Amino acid sequence: MTEKVQNEYNQSAIQVLEGLEPVRKRPGMYIGSTDVKGLHHLVTEIVDNSIDEAVAGYCTHIEVVLHEDGSCSVTDNGRGIPTGIIPKENKSAVEVVLTKLHAGGKFGGGGYKISGGLHGVGLSVVNALSEMLEIHVRQNGKVYHQVYHRGIPDAPLAEIGAADDTGTCIRFLPDPRIFETTEFQYDRMRLRLRELAYLNKGLRISIEDKREGHERAESFCYEGGIMHFVEHLNKSKERILPSIVYFEEMCNDMIAEIALQYNTGYEEVIYTFANNINTEEGGSHLDGFKAALTRVINDYGQKSKTLKENEKLSGEDVREGLTAVISVKLPEPQFEGQTKTKLGNSEMRAFVSRVVTEKLSEYLEENPKAAKELITKAVSAQRAREAARKAREAFRKGVMESTTLPGKLADCTDTDPMNCEIFLVEGDSAGGTAKQGRDRQFQAILPLRGKILNVEKARMHRILDNEEIKAMIKAFGCGFKDEFDISKLRYDRIICMTDADVDGSHIRILLLTFFFRFMRPLVEEGHIYIAQPPLYKATRGKEVRYLYSDEELKEYQASLNGANYELQRYKGLGEMNAVQLYETTMDPETRTLLRVTVKDAEEADEIFSLLMGEHPELRRAFIEENAKLVKELDI
C-alpha cells in the first residue's frame, strides 16, 4: 500500500503581490494579452490620458513618436501630471500615479468628469511592463524628470530646468521579458490615432516614425470631427443624401454626437463610441439610436403619405445603406466586461433616442425630397428582404439541409477538419490539373467557373442563386451571415489558387469580398490563404528553377553570369502539368501560402467598398498597381 503524501495548504501558501508585482505576474489581466495587440495597448493607455486632458479642454496637440532604440514617446500640451507631494504616500503625485494601481484623477476627486481610461491603471501598468520608462512634466514654469526600470524608480522626481509651457512626455521601452514582440507597428497605431482625431474635433494628433528605413510622419486634425469620419467611410460609395446629417446635444454632463449619411449600397455600417472607446458590441447608445431611427422614418412616412396606411418598415429596412458614427461621452460609463466593448448605461439609451427623435424629425420635415428618397429606398429594401427570406428558405432546404456535397467538389479522405484544406481553383482546366496532382488524403479541390458574383453590388436573393457561391457555402459546411457557425467548418485552410495576372487578382478580390461580407470569422480567425504559383520556369541543363516574381528572375539572371538558360513564362495554372502544380504551389513542404488577415475592420470595409463599389476605375487602378497581390494581404 503506497503512502499518500499530503501537500500542506496553510497561511504559508498565501502569496501577497506588492505594488506592481501583480501586473508583471499576470499582464494579461491588465492589457488582455502579451502579443502585438497587448504591446500596442500600452500606447493607447498613455494616449487615453492625454485625450482626457483634451476632453477636459486643456490639451490641443498630442504627438506620438517611434524612436530608433525601439521606444515610444507620447507628448501632450495639457496641464501636466501633478508634481506635488501626496502627504499620505510621502511621494510626488507623478510617482504615485506611475507606481500605484487605481491611482489617478478619475475617481471623483475633481480631476476629470469624463474619462476613457476608466480604471485608473493605465500609466502604472505601462510602467510595470516597461524595461525603462522616462517621464518629463512641464508645470509651474519648471521641468520635472524621473526614470524607472521595470516599475521601480531610479530616484525621486527631480526638477531639472525651466519651462515656458505645460504638458507631459512619457517615453517607454517595452520589456522583452513580458512581450512576444516589442516592435511597434506604425500602421496599426496610425489607424487608432486617426480615429481619435475624428472623435475629438479640433484636436491635432501627430505620429512620427524615426526608425531607420521606416521614416515617415502624419498629422490628423478634423474640425468637422465625426462628420469627416462619415465622409471618409462613404468616400468610395454613391451617396443618397446631399450632405451629412449631424447633430450634437448635451444634457446633465452627457454628450451625444451623431453623424449619418445614406448610400446606394446594401450594407449598414455603424460605428459606436463611448468616451472615445470603440464599443464594438454596441450597447445602450446604439439601441437608442436604432429604435428612434426606425420610429422616426415610419412616423414621417405615414404622416407624409409616402407609406401606405398600416405599412411598417423594419429596422433592417431603414438601415440599409446607412453609414453612421455615434459618439457619446458621459461621467460614469458602465461597460460590460473588462474589454469595454458594450455600453450598459440605461440613461444613455433614453438620451440618444430623444436626440435622434427630435433632430431627425426636424431634418426630414425640412428636407422632404431627401426624406422621400430615404423612404423609397427603405421600401425597396423591404421588398428585397422578403425576396431574400424566400431565397434563404429555398437555399436552406435545397443546399444546407442536403447531405450531398457539390458535384464538382473533389473532396479529401481525411474527415478531421484540422488536417484538411480546400483549394478554390480558377476554371475547370486548372481544376482538373489540381485534382490529378493533389494529395487526396487532405487536399480537396473546388473548381470555380469564371468570376463569382460581386456581392458588394447584389441583393441577397441574387447572391444565394449564384451557383459558385452555393457550391462554396455547401462545401465549407459552416453556413453564412447570421447563420454562420465556424465549429462546422470542414477545412482548416481555404486556399484561393488563381492565375498570377490581373484577371486572377480580380477573382481573388471577389472571393475575399464574399468571405469578408458573408463569412467574416474565416478572415478574422486566419482560415483564408492565397496560393503563390510561379511566374517563370528556368531550365539550365538538368537544373530546373521556379521563379515567383520578376525580382526573383532578375536575381537568378544575375547569378548566371551570362550563362545560357531556357525561360518559360506561365500565363496561367493550366500551363503546368499536375506534378509541376503540386511541387510549386500545393506541396506543404515547398509551397508559399499567404494568410489573409484583418488588421482593422474599418480599413478593410473601406478597401472592399472601393474595390467592389460603384467606381470601376478605382478598382482597375488598384488591381493594376497590385496585380500579383504577392504580399500578405493584411487588411
C-alpha positions as CSV (number, residue, x, y, z in Angstrom):
1,M,0.0,0.0,0.0
2,T,1.5,3.3,-1.1
3,E,1.7,6.2,1.4
4,K,-0.4,9.2,0.4
5,V,1.7,12.4,0.6
6,Q,-0.5,15.5,1.6
7,N,0.7,18.9,0.5
8,E,0.1,21.3,3.3
9,Y,-2.2,24.2,2.5
10,N,-2.0,26.8,5.2
11,Q,-1.1,30.5,5.7
12,S,2.4,30.0,4.4
13,A,1.0,29.1,0.9
14,I,-0.7,32.5,0.6
15,Q,1.4,34.9,-1.5
16,V,0.8,38.7,-1.4
17,L,2.0,40.5,-4.5
18,E,3.1,44.1,-3.6
19,G,3.0,47.3,-5.7
20,L,3.2,46.5,-9.4
21,E,4.1,42.8,-9.0
22,P,0.6,41.6,-9.9
23,V,0.9,43.3,-13.3
24,R,4.2,41.7,-14.2
25,K,2.9,38.3,-12.8
26,R,-0.4,38.4,-14.8
27,P,-0.1,41.0,-17.5
28,G,-3.0,39.5,-19.5
29,M,-5.4,40.6,-16.7
30,Y,-4.5,44.2,-17.3
31,I,-3.8,44.6,-21.0
32,G,-5.6,41.5,-22.5
33,S,-2.5,39.7,-23.9
34,T,1.2,39.9,-24.3
35,D,1.2,39.7,-28.1
36,V,1.3,42.5,-30.6
37,K,-2.2,43.7,-29.6
38,G,-1.2,43.9,-25.9
39,L,2.0,45.8,-26.9
40,H,0.1,48.5,-28.7
41,H,-2.4,48.7,-25.8
42,L,0.4,50.3,-23.8
43,V,0.5,53.2,-26.2
44,T,-3.3,53.5,-26.1
45,E,-3.3,53.7,-22.3
46,I,-0.9,56.7,-22.4
47,V,-2.7,58.4,-25.3
48,D,-6.0,58.0,-23.5
49,N,-4.7,60.1,-20.6
50,S,-3.8,62.9,-23.0
51,I,-7.2,62.6,-24.7
52,D,-8.8,63.0,-21.2
53,E,-6.9,66.3,-21.0
54,A,-8.2,67.3,-24.4
55,V,-11.9,66.4,-23.5
56,A,-11.5,68.5,-20.3
57,G,-10.4,71.4,-22.5
58,Y,-6.7,71.6,-21.7
59,C,-4.9,69.9,-24.5
60,T,-4.8,70.7,-28.2
61,H,-1.9,68.6,-29.5
62,I,-0.7,65.0,-28.9
63,E,2.4,63.7,-30.5
64,V,3.4,60.0,-30.7
65,V,7.0,59.2,-31.8
66,L,8.6,55.8,-32.5
67,H,12.3,56.1,-31.7
68,E,15.3,54.4,-33.2
69,D,16.0,52.5,-30.0
70,G,12.6,50.8,-30.1
71,S,11.0,53.0,-27.5
72,C,7.8,55.1,-28.0
73,S,7.0,58.5,-26.6
74,V,3.7,60.3,-26.1
75,T,3.8,64.1,-25.6
76,D,0.9,66.4,-24.9
77,N,0.4,70.1,-24.1
78,G,-2.1,69.5,-21.3
79,R,-1.8,70.6,-17.7
80,G,0.9,68.0,-16.8
81,I,0.5,65.3,-14.2
82,P,0.5,67.0,-10.7
83,T,4.0,67.1,-9.3
84,G,3.3,68.0,-5.7
85,I,3.9,65.6,-2.7
86,I,1.0,63.5,-1.6
87,P,1.4,63.5,2.2
88,K,-0.1,60.1,2.9
89,E,2.3,58.5,0.4
90,N,5.2,60.9,1.0
91,K,5.8,60.7,-2.7
92,S,5.2,63.0,-5.7
93,A,1.8,62.6,-7.4
94,V,3.7,61.6,-10.5
95,E,5.4,58.7,-8.7
96,V,2.1,57.6,-7.1
97,V,0.3,57.6,-10.5
98,L,3.2,55.6,-12.0
99,T,3.5,53.0,-9.2
100,K,0.1,52.6,-7.6
101,L,-2.8,50.7,-9.3
102,H,-6.1,52.6,-9.3
103,A,-4.4,55.9,-8.6
104,G,-5.4,58.9,-10.7
105,G,-7.8,61.8,-11.3
106,K,-10.7,59.6,-12.4
107,F,-12.4,58.6,-9.1
108,G,-14.5,61.6,-8.2
109,G,-11.7,63.7,-6.9
110,G,-12.3,66.6,-9.3
111,G,-9.7,65.5,-11.9
112,Y,-11.9,64.5,-14.8
113,K,-15.7,64.5,-15.3
114,I,-15.3,62.3,-18.5
115,S,-12.6,59.8,-19.0
116,G,-11.7,57.0,-21.4
117,G,-9.1,55.5,-19.0
118,L,-11.8,54.3,-16.7
119,H,-10.0,52.1,-14.2
120,G,-7.0,54.4,-13.4
121,V,-4.5,51.6,-14.0
122,G,-3.1,52.9,-17.3
123,L,0.2,54.6,-16.5
124,S,1.1,52.2,-13.7
125,V,0.6,49.2,-15.9
126,V,2.7,50.7,-18.7
127,N,5.4,51.4,-16.2
128,A,5.3,47.9,-14.8
129,L,5.6,46.3,-18.2
130,S,8.4,48.6,-19.5
131,E,12.1,47.8,-19.3
132,M,12.6,51.6,-19.0
133,L,10.2,54.5,-18.6
134,E,11.1,58.1,-18.5
135,I,8.7,61.0,-17.7
136,H,9.1,64.8,-18.2
137,V,6.4,67.1,-16.7
138,R,6.3,70.7,-17.7
139,Q,4.4,72.6,-15.0
140,N,4.6,75.8,-12.9
141,G,7.4,77.2,-15.1
142,K,9.6,74.1,-14.4
143,V,10.6,70.8,-15.9
144,Y,10.4,67.7,-13.7
145,H,12.0,64.4,-14.6
146,Q,12.1,60.8,-13.4
147,V,13.3,57.4,-14.7
148,Y,12.0,53.9,-13.9
149,H,13.3,50.4,-14.7
150,R,10.6,47.7,-14.7
151,G,8.4,49.9,-12.5
152,I,11.0,50.8,-9.9
153,P,12.1,54.5,-9.8
154,D,15.9,55.2,-10.0
155,A,15.4,58.3,-7.9
156,P,12.6,60.6,-6.7
157,L,11.0,63.1,-9.1
158,A,13.5,66.0,-9.6
159,E,13.4,69.5,-11.0
160,I,15.8,69.7,-13.9
161,G,15.1,73.0,-15.7
162,A,12.7,75.8,-16.7
163,A,9.6,75.5,-18.9
164,D,7.6,78.1,-20.8
165,D,4.6,75.8,-21.3
166,T,2.8,72.9,-19.7
167,G,2.4,69.2,-20.6
168,T,3.6,65.6,-20.1
169,C,6.0,63.5,-22.1
170,I,6.3,59.8,-21.4
171,R,8.8,57.6,-23.2
172,F,8.9,53.9,-22.6
173,L,10.7,50.8,-23.8
174,P,8.5,47.6,-23.6
175,D,10.0,44.8,-21.6
176,P,11.1,41.8,-23.8
177,R,10.7,39.6,-20.8
178,I,7.0,40.3,-20.9
179,F,6.1,40.7,-24.6
180,E,6.3,38.2,-27.5
181,T,7.3,41.1,-29.7
182,T,8.5,44.6,-28.8
183,E,8.4,46.1,-32.3
184,F,5.7,48.7,-32.8
185,Q,3.6,48.8,-36.0
186,Y,3.2,52.2,-37.4
187,D,0.1,51.4,-39.5
188,R,-1.7,49.8,-36.5
189,M,-1.1,52.9,-34.4
190,R,-2.0,55.5,-37.1
191,L,-5.4,53.9,-37.5
192,R,-6.3,54.4,-33.8
193,L,-4.8,57.9,-33.7
194,R,-6.7,59.0,-36.8
195,E,-9.9,57.5,-35.2
196,L,-9.3,59.6,-32.0
197,A,-8.7,62.7,-34.1
198,Y,-12.1,62.1,-35.8
199,L,-13.8,61.7,-32.4
200,N,-12.3,64.8,-30.9
201,K,-12.8,67.7,-33.3
202,G,-10.1,70.2,-33.5
203,L,-7.5,68.1,-31.6
204,R,-4.3,67.6,-33.5
205,I,-2.7,64.1,-33.2
206,S,0.7,63.5,-34.8
207,I,2.7,60.3,-35.3
208,E,6.3,60.1,-36.5
209,D,8.4,57.0,-37.1
210,K,12.1,57.7,-36.7
211,R,13.3,54.1,-37.1
212,E,15.9,53.6,-39.8
213,G,14.3,52.5,-43.1
214,H,10.8,53.3,-41.7
215,E,10.9,57.1,-41.6
216,R,7.5,58.8,-42.1
217,A,5.2,61.2,-40.3
218,E,1.5,62.2,-40.4
219,S,-0.7,64.6,-38.6
220,F,-4.5,64.3,-38.1
221,C,-6.9,67.2,-37.2
222,Y,-10.6,67.3,-38.2
223,E,-12.5,70.4,-37.4
224,G,-15.7,68.6,-38.5
225,G,-15.0,65.7,-36.2
226,I,-17.2,62.7,-36.9
227,M,-18.7,64.3,-40.0
228,H,-15.3,63.9,-41.6
229,F,-15.3,60.3,-40.3
230,V,-18.6,59.5,-42.1
231,E,-17.3,61.3,-45.2
232,H,-14.2,59.1,-45.1
233,L,-16.2,55.9,-44.7
234,N,-18.5,56.8,-47.6
235,K,-15.9,58.3,-49.9
236,S,-16.0,55.4,-52.4
237,K,-19.8,55.0,-52.3
238,E,-22.6,56.6,-54.3
239,R,-24.4,58.8,-51.7
240,I,-28.1,59.4,-51.5
241,L,-28.3,62.4,-49.1
242,P,-26.7,65.5,-50.5
243,S,-24.9,66.2,-47.2
244,I,-24.1,64.5,-43.9
245,V,-26.8,64.8,-41.2
246,Y,-25.2,65.8,-38.0
247,F,-26.4,66.7,-34.5
248,E,-24.9,67.2,-31.1
249,E,-26.6,67.7,-27.7
250,M,-25.5,67.9,-24.1
251,C,-27.6,67.1,-21.0
252,N,-26.5,66.6,-17.4
253,D,-22.8,66.2,-18.4
254,M,-23.8,63.7,-21.1
255,I,-22.9,64.5,-24.7
256,A,-24.2,62.8,-27.8
257,E,-22.8,63.3,-31.2
258,I,-24.3,61.6,-34.3
259,A,-23.4,61.8,-38.0
260,L,-25.1,59.8,-40.7
261,Q,-25.4,59.5,-44.4
262,Y,-27.1,57.0,-46.7
263,N,-25.6,55.4,-49.9
264,T,-26.9,53.3,-52.6
265,G,-25.3,50.1,-51.2
266,Y,-26.9,47.3,-49.2
267,E,-24.6,47.2,-46.2
268,E,-25.2,49.1,-42.9
269,V,-22.0,50.5,-41.3
270,I,-22.5,51.9,-37.8
271,Y,-19.5,52.7,-35.5
272,T,-20.3,53.5,-31.9
273,F,-18.0,55.0,-29.3
274,A,-18.3,55.9,-25.6
275,N,-15.7,58.2,-24.1
276,N,-13.6,57.6,-27.2
277,I,-13.7,53.8,-26.6
278,N,-14.8,51.8,-29.6
279,T,-17.9,49.9,-28.3
280,E,-17.7,47.1,-30.8
281,E,-20.6,45.2,-29.3
282,G,-22.8,48.4,-29.2
283,G,-24.9,48.8,-26.1
284,S,-27.5,51.3,-24.9
285,H,-26.4,54.2,-27.1
286,L,-26.8,52.0,-30.2
287,D,-30.1,50.6,-29.0
288,G,-31.5,54.1,-28.5
289,F,-30.3,55.2,-32.0
290,K,-31.8,52.2,-33.8
291,A,-35.2,52.4,-32.1
292,A,-35.5,56.2,-32.7
293,L,-34.4,55.9,-36.4
294,T,-37.0,53.2,-37.2
295,R,-39.7,55.1,-35.4
296,V,-39.0,58.5,-36.9
297,I,-38.8,57.2,-40.5
298,N,-42.1,55.2,-40.1
299,D,-43.9,58.2,-38.5
300,Y,-42.8,60.5,-41.2
301,G,-43.7,58.0,-43.9
302,Q,-47.3,57.7,-42.5
303,K,-47.6,61.4,-42.0
304,S,-46.4,62.4,-45.5
305,K,-48.4,59.5,-47.1
306,T,-45.2,58.2,-48.6
307,L,-46.0,54.9,-46.9
308,K,-49.3,53.2,-47.3
309,E,-51.7,53.1,-44.4
310,N,-50.6,50.4,-41.9
311,E,-47.4,49.8,-43.9
312,K,-44.5,49.4,-41.5
313,L,-40.8,49.4,-42.2
314,S,-38.4,47.3,-40.0
315,G,-35.2,48.5,-38.5
316,E,-33.3,46.4,-41.1
317,D,-35.1,48.2,-43.9
318,V,-34.4,51.7,-42.7
319,R,-30.7,51.0,-42.0
320,E,-29.9,49.5,-45.5
321,G,-27.2,51.7,-47.0
322,L,-26.7,53.7,-43.8
323,T,-23.3,54.9,-42.7
324,A,-23.3,56.3,-39.2
325,V,-21.0,57.3,-36.3
326,I,-22.4,57.6,-32.8
327,S,-20.0,59.1,-30.2
328,V,-21.2,59.7,-26.6
329,K,-19.4,61.0,-23.6
330,L,-20.6,60.5,-20.0
331,P,-19.2,60.8,-16.5
332,E,-19.7,57.3,-15.2
333,P,-19.7,54.8,-18.1
334,Q,-20.7,51.2,-17.3
335,F,-19.0,48.8,-19.7
336,E,-19.9,45.1,-19.8
337,G,-16.7,43.2,-19.3
338,Q,-13.1,44.4,-18.8
339,T,-12.7,44.8,-22.5
340,K,-15.1,47.8,-22.6
341,T,-16.9,46.7,-25.7
342,K,-20.6,47.2,-24.7
343,L,-22.1,50.3,-23.0
344,G,-24.6,49.5,-20.3
345,N,-25.9,52.9,-19.1
346,S,-29.7,52.8,-19.5
347,E,-29.9,56.6,-19.2
348,M,-27.9,56.9,-22.5
349,R,-30.5,54.8,-24.3
350,A,-33.2,57.3,-23.5
351,F,-30.9,60.3,-24.1
352,V,-29.8,59.2,-27.6
353,S,-33.3,58.1,-28.5
354,R,-34.7,61.6,-27.6
355,V,-31.9,63.4,-29.5
356,V,-32.4,61.3,-32.7
357,T,-36.2,61.6,-32.5
358,E,-36.1,65.4,-32.2
359,K,-33.3,66.2,-34.6
360,L,-34.0,63.7,-37.3
361,S,-37.7,64.5,-37.4
362,E,-36.7,68.1,-37.9
363,Y,-34.4,67.2,-40.7
364,L,-37.0,65.2,-42.5
365,E,-39.6,68.0,-42.3
366,E,-37.1,70.5,-43.6
367,N,-35.8,68.2,-46.4
368,P,-38.9,66.4,-48.0
369,K,-37.1,65.4,-51.2
370,A,-34.3,63.6,-49.3
371,A,-36.9,62.1,-46.9
372,K,-38.9,60.7,-49.8
373,E,-35.7,59.1,-51.2
374,L,-34.9,57.5,-47.9
375,I,-38.3,56.0,-47.6
376,T,-38.3,54.8,-51.2
377,K,-35.0,53.1,-50.6
378,A,-36.3,51.5,-47.3
379,V,-39.5,50.2,-49.1
380,S,-37.3,48.7,-51.8
381,A,-35.2,47.1,-49.1
382,Q,-38.3,45.7,-47.5
383,R,-39.3,44.0,-50.8
384,A,-35.8,42.7,-51.3
385,R,-35.8,41.4,-47.7
386,E,-38.9,39.4,-48.4
387,A,-37.4,38.0,-51.6
388,A,-34.2,37.2,-49.6
389,R,-36.3,35.5,-46.9
390,K,-37.8,33.2,-49.6
391,A,-34.4,32.7,-51.1
392,R,-32.9,31.8,-47.7
393,E,-35.7,29.2,-47.1
394,A,-35.2,27.7,-50.5
395,F,-31.4,27.8,-50.0
396,R,-31.7,26.2,-46.6
397,K,-33.9,23.3,-48.0
398,G,-32.1,22.9,-51.2
399,V,-28.5,23.4,-50.1
400,M,-27.9,23.5,-46.3
401,E,-30.2,20.6,-45.4
402,S,-29.0,18.4,-48.2
403,T,-26.3,15.9,-47.2
404,T,-24.8,15.7,-50.7
405,L,-21.7,17.8,-51.5
406,P,-21.3,19.9,-54.7
407,G,-20.9,17.6,-57.7
408,K,-17.7,19.4,-58.9
409,L,-16.0,19.1,-55.5
410,A,-13.2,16.6,-55.3
411,D,-13.2,16.0,-51.5
412,C,-10.3,14.6,-49.4
413,T,-10.5,11.3,-47.5
414,D,-9.5,12.7,-44.1
415,T,-12.5,13.8,-42.0
416,D,-10.6,15.8,-39.4
417,P,-11.0,19.5,-40.4
418,M,-7.7,20.4,-38.7
419,N,-5.8,18.3,-41.2
420,C,-7.8,19.4,-44.3
421,E,-7.5,22.1,-46.8
422,I,-9.6,23.1,-49.9
423,F,-8.3,24.8,-53.0
424,L,-10.6,27.2,-54.8
425,V,-9.3,26.9,-58.4
426,E,-10.0,29.2,-61.3
427,G,-11.6,27.3,-64.2
428,D,-12.2,23.6,-65.0
429,S,-8.9,23.1,-66.8
430,A,-6.7,24.2,-63.8
431,G,-9.2,22.4,-61.6
432,G,-8.6,19.1,-63.5
433,T,-4.8,19.5,-63.2
434,A,-5.1,20.3,-59.5
435,K,-7.3,17.2,-58.9
436,Q,-4.7,15.0,-60.6
437,G,-1.7,16.5,-58.7
438,R,-3.2,16.9,-55.2
439,D,-2.7,14.7,-52.1
440,R,-6.1,13.1,-51.9
441,Q,-5.7,12.4,-48.2
442,F,-6.0,16.0,-47.0
443,Q,-6.5,18.2,-50.1
444,A,-9.9,19.0,-51.6
445,I,-10.4,20.8,-54.9
446,L,-13.4,23.0,-55.9
447,P,-13.1,24.5,-59.4
448,L,-14.9,27.8,-59.9
449,R,-16.2,28.8,-63.3
450,G,-15.1,32.4,-64.1
451,K,-15.6,35.3,-61.8
452,I,-18.0,34.9,-59.0
453,L,-20.8,37.4,-58.4
454,N,-19.8,40.7,-56.9
455,V,-21.6,40.6,-53.6
456,E,-20.9,44.2,-52.9
457,K,-23.4,45.2,-55.6
458,A,-26.0,42.4,-55.4
459,R,-29.0,41.7,-53.2
460,M,-29.3,38.6,-51.1
461,H,-31.7,36.6,-53.3
462,R,-29.3,37.0,-56.3
463,I,-26.3,36.1,-54.2
464,L,-28.0,32.9,-53.0
465,D,-29.0,32.0,-56.5
466,N,-25.4,32.0,-57.7
467,E,-24.1,28.5,-58.4
468,E,-20.4,29.2,-57.5
469,I,-21.5,30.8,-54.1
470,K,-23.9,27.9,-53.4
471,A,-21.1,25.4,-54.1
472,M,-18.7,27.2,-51.7
473,I,-21.2,27.5,-48.9
474,K,-22.1,23.8,-49.2
475,A,-18.5,22.7,-49.4
476,F,-17.4,24.7,-46.3
477,G,-20.4,23.4,-44.3
478,C,-20.5,26.3,-41.8
479,G,-23.3,28.5,-43.2
480,F,-23.2,32.2,-43.9
481,K,-24.1,35.6,-42.4
482,D,-26.2,35.4,-39.3
483,E,-26.3,31.6,-39.5
484,F,-22.5,31.2,-39.7
485,D,-21.1,28.6,-37.3
486,I,-17.3,28.2,-37.5
487,S,-17.4,25.0,-35.5
488,K,-18.9,23.3,-38.5
489,L,-16.1,24.3,-40.9
490,R,-14.9,21.3,-42.9
491,Y,-11.5,22.6,-43.8
492,D,-8.9,24.4,-41.6
493,R,-7.4,26.1,-44.7
494,I,-9.3,27.7,-47.6
495,I,-6.8,28.5,-50.3
496,C,-7.5,30.8,-53.3
497,M,-5.5,29.4,-56.2
498,T,-5.8,31.7,-59.2
499,D,-3.6,32.8,-62.1
500,A,-0.9,35.4,-61.2
501,D,-2.4,38.1,-63.5
502,V,-4.9,40.9,-63.4
503,D,-7.9,38.6,-64.0
504,G,-6.6,36.2,-61.3
505,S,-6.3,39.2,-59.0
506,H,-9.9,40.3,-59.7
507,I,-11.2,36.8,-58.9
508,R,-9.2,36.7,-55.6
509,I,-10.7,40.1,-54.6
510,L,-14.2,38.9,-55.5
511,L,-13.7,35.9,-53.3
512,L,-12.2,37.9,-50.4
513,T,-15.1,40.3,-50.6
514,F,-17.5,37.4,-50.3
515,F,-15.6,36.0,-47.3
516,F,-15.5,39.3,-45.6
517,R,-19.1,40.1,-46.1
518,F,-20.7,36.7,-45.6
519,M,-18.2,34.6,-43.6
520,R,-16.1,37.2,-41.8
521,P,-14.8,35.0,-39.0
522,L,-13.0,32.9,-41.6
523,V,-10.9,36.0,-42.4
524,E,-10.6,37.2,-38.8
525,E,-9.5,33.8,-37.5
526,G,-7.0,33.2,-40.2
527,H,-8.5,30.4,-42.3
528,I,-8.2,32.2,-45.7
529,Y,-5.0,31.9,-47.7
530,I,-3.7,32.9,-51.1
531,A,-1.6,30.4,-53.1
532,Q,1.5,31.6,-54.9
533,P,2.0,29.9,-58.3
534,P,5.3,30.6,-60.1
535,L,5.6,33.2,-62.9
536,Y,8.6,31.5,-64.6
537,K,10.3,28.2,-65.1
538,A,14.0,28.5,-65.8
539,T,15.9,25.5,-67.2
540,R,19.7,25.2,-67.4
541,G,20.8,21.7,-68.4
542,K,19.1,19.3,-65.9
543,E,18.6,22.1,-63.4
544,V,15.1,23.5,-63.1
545,R,14.2,26.6,-61.1
546,Y,10.8,28.1,-60.5
547,L,10.7,31.8,-60.0
548,Y,7.8,33.6,-58.3
549,S,8.4,37.2,-59.2
550,D,10.2,39.5,-61.6
551,E,12.6,40.3,-58.8
552,E,13.5,36.6,-58.4
553,L,14.0,36.4,-62.1
554,K,16.5,39.3,-62.0
555,E,18.4,37.7,-59.2
556,Y,18.6,34.4,-61.0
557,Q,19.8,36.0,-64.2
558,A,22.5,37.9,-62.2
559,S,23.7,34.7,-60.6
560,L,24.3,33.0,-64.0
561,N,26.9,35.5,-65.2
562,G,25.7,35.3,-68.7
563,A,25.3,31.5,-69.0
564,N,22.6,30.2,-71.3
565,Y,19.2,29.1,-70.0
566,E,15.7,28.5,-71.2
567,L,12.8,30.5,-69.7
568,Q,9.1,29.7,-69.8
569,R,6.6,32.2,-68.6
570,Y,3.4,30.7,-67.1
571,K,0.3,32.6,-68.3
572,G,-1.9,30.5,-66.1
573,L,-2.2,27.5,-63.8
574,G,-3.4,25.4,-66.8
575,E,0.0,25.6,-68.4
576,M,1.6,23.4,-65.7
577,N,1.2,19.7,-65.5
578,A,-0.1,18.0,-62.4
579,V,3.4,17.3,-60.9
580,Q,4.6,20.8,-61.5
581,L,1.5,22.4,-60.0
582,Y,1.8,20.2,-56.9
583,E,5.5,20.8,-56.4
584,T,5.4,24.6,-56.9
585,T,2.0,25.6,-55.4
586,M,0.4,22.8,-53.4
587,D,3.1,20.8,-51.7
588,P,3.2,21.9,-48.0
589,E,7.0,21.2,-48.0
590,T,7.8,23.6,-50.8
591,R,4.9,26.0,-51.4
592,T,4.4,29.5,-50.1
593,L,0.9,30.4,-48.7
594,L,-0.1,34.0,-47.8
595,R,-2.5,34.2,-44.9
596,V,-5.2,36.9,-45.2
597,T,-5.7,38.9,-42.0
598,V,-7.9,41.8,-40.9
599,K,-5.9,44.4,-39.1
600,D,-8.7,46.9,-38.9
601,A,-12.4,46.4,-39.7
602,E,-12.9,49.9,-40.8
603,E,-9.9,49.9,-43.2
604,A,-11.0,46.5,-44.6
605,D,-14.5,47.8,-45.1
606,E,-13.1,50.8,-47.0
607,I,-10.9,48.7,-49.2
608,F,-13.7,46.3,-50.3
609,S,-16.1,49.2,-50.8
610,L,-13.5,50.9,-53.0
611,L,-12.7,47.7,-55.0
612,M,-16.1,46.4,-55.5
613,G,-18.3,49.5,-55.3
614,E,-19.6,52.0,-57.9
615,H,-16.3,53.2,-59.3
616,P,-14.7,50.6,-61.6
617,E,-11.9,53.0,-62.5
618,L,-10.7,52.9,-58.8
619,R,-10.9,49.1,-58.9
620,R,-8.8,48.8,-62.1
621,A,-6.2,51.2,-60.8
622,F,-5.8,49.2,-57.6
623,I,-5.6,45.9,-59.3
624,E,-3.1,47.1,-61.9
625,E,-0.9,48.5,-59.1
626,N,-1.2,45.3,-57.1
627,A,-1.7,42.8,-59.9
628,K,0.0,39.9,-58.2
629,L,-1.0,40.6,-54.6
630,V,2.0,38.6,-53.6
631,K,2.5,40.4,-50.3
632,E,0.4,39.2,-47.3
633,L,-2.9,40.9,-47.8
634,D,-3.1,42.5,-44.4
635,I,-6.3,44.5,-44.4
